[in-house]
Amino acid sequence: MKKFDLAIIGSGSAGYVAGIRAAQLGSSVCVVEKDEIGGICLNRGCIPTKAILATVNTFNAVKGATNFGVKAEKAKLDFKYAMQRKTRIVQKLKAGIEFLLKQNRIEVIHGTAVITEPGCLKVGNNEIKSKSIIIATGSVPIMPFKIDRVDVVTSDEALNFDEPPKSILIIGGGAIGVEFATIFSGCGSKVILVEMLPRILPEVKDEKIVVLLKRNLERQGLKVLEGVKVNEITNTPNGILSLLSNNEKILTDKVLVACGRVPNSCRFESLGLKLDGHRVVVDEHMQTNILGIYAAGDVTGSPLLAHKASKEGEVAAENASGLDSKIDYNSIPNCIFSNPEIAYVGKFGAELDCAIVGEYPFEGIGKALCIGEATGFVKVIADKVGKVKGVQIIGPHASDLIEIGVIGVKMGLSADELGDLIYPHPTLSECLKEALLDVTKRAIHKTYKKVTNKVC
């Protein structure tokens, strides 16, 4: 029997980070992993999709090179090489995590962990005693249709295609579906994106952003169907036939089921953990209803984000190590890697009474025009006294720019305080400055009538 201060089930974004943090605090730690080190994010999620997107974005840039005075008419996409590059990046990062675990003297145990009682685990024939346990088992895809994993696939299989399909129907217009639609459209596939709710990206509570993205997806050649449900999928000799609720029949080479994910908590249902559906219920310290058992990451429910999982892993590890640590869910950024990108943090305007909104378009920013990416805008949501409560960005490098908004929301700063910072020129961050100053009608590169913002 092996004994540890902390045992962690899962080595994804929550698990491995929790292990390293606990080791930093002096705890003896083991991490149990039934699959690959790094979890879904590294192996079949965030990293591989971004690697392929980088190829797609580069290919699109080359195709549009004539706009910059560069002739590159014979550019071709080598999909096989792009997939090999994706695999190399994943393997390099996985080796890095394995090195960090080893350097922090964290024992990695491969197999499926079963919690027999608080403080006790079984992994195969091995028994483990631990003062505390962190459940970090992530999430699994929702599968409303039969998946053959060849022609009807999840994101796992879609990341390992030998070549881009000539045509693909994607079921689900959330962040995952939109991202894969961007990937395959950029690779030359005919893409049909189907969302059963009234509009794609239902999590983005700003209609202007969603309308702009939809328009750009359609300009890229995608067909977007909203308020339409896929009722049936049938394998035929000529491809996959999808029957839609609007009576439309669509034949494609592949179907990608991207209907979202659910917490992977089924292994712990008999333990007596408090569950809300599939979600393991935790308090602000990531403690479950069972003393000494914590949970972190996707298994605790939405938002299912790698950076949220990592922070929860840190908080769980710190509390398991005797500290008093909490997480602030109000300032967690969310990013959608579409074209253009979307990123947001905090409140949307519709969620805040008496919101004051500042907004500025990227087409007014010199750097955006120079790089040929001027589609989109920044929107700042402030309360009636000017405190930043939310920031939304659609446009170039939105995922890199959103951290300025995170700081404003987290620190409770006013739009003027953030806007009065000196932003380097020429950079995309100037769009944030203008939107922040627009809250109090101070944006330099915007004209105003002689009116004041209405204050409740």
N, C-alpha and C positions, 0 to 999 in steps of 0.2 A: 504493500500500500504506500502510495506517495502522498506527502503532505505539503500543502502550500498555504500561504496567507490568502491568496486570491486565485480562483479558477475562472477562466473566461471561456464561454462557449461561442465560438465564431471568431474569425480573424479578419473580418471586413473593416470598414471605416470606423466603426465603433469599437470593435474588439481589439485590434492591434494597438490603436491609440490608447485605449484603456489600460492595456498591458504595460505599455511603455511608461505611461504616467504613474501607474502604481509602483513600477520598479524604481522610478525616480524618487518616490517617497519611501523607499526602503522595503517594500513588500516582496516576498517570494511569490512568483507568478507562473502559472501555466496557461497556455492557450490551446483549446481543443478545436480542431478544424477537420471536418469530414470531407472537404473538397479541396479547393486551392487557396493558398495563402493570399490574402488581399480581398477575398470576398467578391460579391457581384460587381461593385464599383470598378475595381481594378481589372477583373478578368472578363466581364460580360456587360459592362455598363459604361460609366463615365469615361474611362480612359480609352477603350477601343473605339467608341463612337467619336470622340474628339480627334483621334488619330485619323480616322477615315474622313471626317469633316474637314480636317486640315488639307487633305488631298483634294477634296471636292472644291474647297475655297480657292486653292492654288490653281486648279484646272480652270475654274471660272475666271480667275484673274488673268490667266494666260489668254483665254478666249477673248477677253475684253481688252487685251494689251494695246490694240490699235488706238484706243481712246487716249493712250499715254504716249503715242508715237513709237510704239514697239511693234514690229511685224513678227507675228508668230502664228501664221495661218495653219501650219501642219501639226499643231499640238494634238497629242493623243493621250488618252487615259489608260495607263497600265494598271488595271484593277488587281491583277495577281500580285504585282509588286506592292501596291498600296496595302493589301491585306498582310503581306509579309512584313512590311514596315510596322503595321499595327501590332503584330505579334511580337516583334523585337522590342517595341516600346513597353508592352505589357510585361514581357519577361525581365527587362531591365529594372522596371519599378518593383516587380515582385522580388527580385533578388535583393533590392535595396531594403524592402521591409524585412525579409528574412535575416539580413545582416543586422538591422537594428534590433530585432528580437534577440538575436544571439548576443550582441554586444551588451544588451540589458539583462542578460542571463535569464531570459524567459524561456521556459521549456515548451516546445511545441509538440503536442500529442495529436496524432492523426487518427481519426475515427469519429463515430457518432456518440455524443455524450448523452447520458440519461441521468437526470437528477433523481436519485432514489429517496432522498430526504434532505432537508436543509443541511448543507455542509458536506454532503456525500454525492459523489459522481461515480458512474461506471462508464468506461470506454472499452468496449469489448470485454475482455476478461480482467482488465485493469481497474482497480478501485482507487479513487482519489478522495482525500479528505481536505477540505478547505474551509477557512474561517468565513469567507464570503464567496459568493458566486455572482458573476455578471452574465446575463443572457443577452447575447448579441447575434442572434441567428438570422437577422435580416428579413427579407420579404421574398415572395414568389409571385410569378405572373398569374393574373386572373385568366382562366381558360374557359370561356363560355361555349367554345366549339371544340370538336375533336381535333387534336393537333397531331398530324402525322410526322412533323418535324422535318419534312422534305419539301413538300409543296405548300402546306399550311403550317406556318412556323411562328415561333415566338422571337423575341429580340435575340435570344441566345443563338439560334440557327442563322438568323439574318446577318449576324456579324461574322459568319464563316462561309458565306456563299463563295463558290469558285469564280463566279462572274455575276455582274448585276443582271437581274431579270429584265427581259424585254418589257414586261408589264407586271405591276404589283398593286393589289388592293390592300390598303392599310385600314384596319378596323380600330378606331379610336383616335380622336383628334386632340388628345392631351399632349403634354410635353414630349412623351416618348414617341407617339405617332407623328407629331410634327417634325421632330428631329430626324426620324428615319425617312420621312417624306422628303426632307431637304437633302438627305444623303443620296437616296436613289434617284431623285430627279436630277441632281447634279451629276450623277453617273450616266445619265442618258435614258433611264427607265421611264416608261409611261406610268405615272402614279395617280391612283384614285384614293383620296383620303375621305373616309366616311366617319362622321360623328353623329351619334343619335340625339344628342342634346341640341338646343337651338343654334349654338355656335361652337366653333372649335375653341380650345383653350378655356374651358369654363372656369378654371381656377384664376384666370386673369380678369379681374372685375373692372375693366376699363374697356368700353366698347370701341373707342377710337383706336386703341392699340391693336385689338383683335381684327378690326376691319382693315387696318393698314397692312397687317401681316397677311391676311387672307388675300388681299389684292396683290401683294408681292409674290405669294406662292403661286397664284394663278398666272402671273406674268412669267414665272419660271416654267410654266407648262403643266402644272398640277391641276387636277380636277378635284375640287373641294365640295363635298356634299354634307350639308348640315341639316339636323332634324330628320335624319334618315337612319334607319336601323337595318343591319344585316340579319335577315331572318334565317337564311339557310346557306350552307356551303356544300357543294357537291363536286367530287372528283369526276372529270370526264376525260375521254381520250385526247381532247384538244386543250385541256387546261382546267383551271378551277372556276366553276360557275357559281357566282354569288347572286342570291335572290334578295333584293332590297325591299324595304317596306313601301317604297314608292312604286313598286311593281317593275322597277328597272332590273334587267339581268346583265351582269357584267362578267365577262370571261377574261381571266388573267393567268399568267404563268405561275404566279405566287400569290399567296395571301398571308399578310403579317397580322397576327392578332396582338394588338397593343392597347388592351382595354384597362391597363393599370396593373397594380400589384397590391398584394395584401400581406400583412405581417405573418411571418413564418413561426407561429406559436403552437402548432398542433401537437408537438412533442411534449408539451407541458400542461395539457388540459387536465390530466389526472393528478397533477401535483397540488391542486388547490389554489393556484394563482388566480387572482382576480383578473378577469378578462372583460373587455368591452368589444364584443364581436370577436375578431381575431387579435385585437390589440391587447398587449400586456399593460395593465394599468399601473402607473408609477406616480409617485409624488414629485415635488420639485427637486428632491435629492436623488431621483432615479431609483428610489427604494420601492419594491413591490409590497404587497400586503403580507409577505412572509419575511420575517426578520432575517437579515443576512443575504437575501437574494435581491439583486438589482437587475435592471434591464436597460438597454440603451440601443439606439438606432432604429431602423425600420420596424423592428418588432414592437416598438412602443407606439407606432401609428404615425399618421401624417403630421407634418410634411415629410415625405420619403426622400430625404436629401443627404448626400454623403457628408457635407460639412456640419449639418445638424447632428448626424450620427456621431461624428468625431467629438463634437463638443459634449454630447450626452455621455460618451464613453469617458471623457476626462472627468466630468462631474461625478459619474458613478464610481470611478476609481478613487477619486479624492475622498468621497464619503465612505467608501469601503476601507480607506486607509486612516480614517479618524478625523478628517477635516469636515468643515461645514460649508459645502459648496452647492450652488444653485445655478440654474440656467435661465436666461432671459429669452423667451420665445418671441418677443415683440420685435427683435432686431435681427431675425434670421433672413438673409437674402435668398431669393429664388431666381434661378437663371434658366432660360430656355434657349437652346443653341440652334435657333432657326436662322433664316436669312431674310431680313436682318435679325440680330439677336434681341432678346427681351430679357430684362432683369428688373426686379422690384423688391422693395422691402417696406415693412410697416403697412400702413393703411392706404386703401384706395379712397378716392374722393367720395364715392358713394357710401363708404362705411363711416364717415365722420360728419357729425353735425356741424353746420356752419364752417365748412372747409374753405380755406383760401387757397387758390391754385395758382402756381407759377409755372409757366411753360415756355420752352424755346426750341426751335427746330434746328437740326443739324445742318440744314442747307444755309444757315447763317454763320456757320463756323468755317474758318479758312482751312483748317487741317482736314476737315471732312471733305471739302471740295477738292483739296490737293490729292487725297488718296482715292477719290472717286466713290466715296460712300457717304452720301449726304441724305439718305432716306431715314426718316424718323425724327424723334424729338425726346426731350427730357421733360418730365412733369413732376413738380414738387407739391406735396399736399401739406399744408400747415393748418394749425388750429387758429382760433380767432385772436390769439395773442402772438401769432407768428412762429410758434414752435413747430419744428419739422416732425411730422407724424408719418410721412410716407414719401417714397421717391419711386417713380417708374421711368424706365428707359427703354425705348425701342430704337435701335440704331447700331452703328459700328462699335464693337468692343464694349457693348453694354455690360457684359459680365465682369469686365475689368473695372468699369467706372462706378459700379453700384456701391462699392465700399465707402465712398464719400457719403452716400445716403445712409449707409449702416451706421457710420459714426454719428451723424446728425440725430438719427432716431434713438440710438443707444444712449448718447450723452444728453439728450434733451435740449439740443442746441436750437437756437432760432435760425430762420432762413437767412436773416441778415448776418448773424455770426459766421455761418458757413460761407455765405456769399462774399463776405468781406475778406476772406483769405485771398492771397495772391496766387492765381492759377497761371502756370507757365503758358507762354504763347510761342508758336501756334500748337495747341493740343486739343484733343477732343473734350478734355475736362472743362474747357471754357463754356461748353453747352450747359453743364451743370451750374456753373457760376451765374450765367444769364437767367436760367430758370429759377434759381434761388433768389436772385435779386428781383425777379419779376413778381414775387409774392408781395413785395411792398412797392411795386411799380418803380423800381430803381434800375432795371436792366438798361445798360448803356446802349446796346444795339437794338433797341425796340422803342417805338414811339407810342405815346399815350395821350389820350384826351384828358382834359382837366377834370378827372373824377377820382374819387378815392374808393378803395375796397370797402364793400359793405361789411360792417362788423356787427355781429349779433348782440 
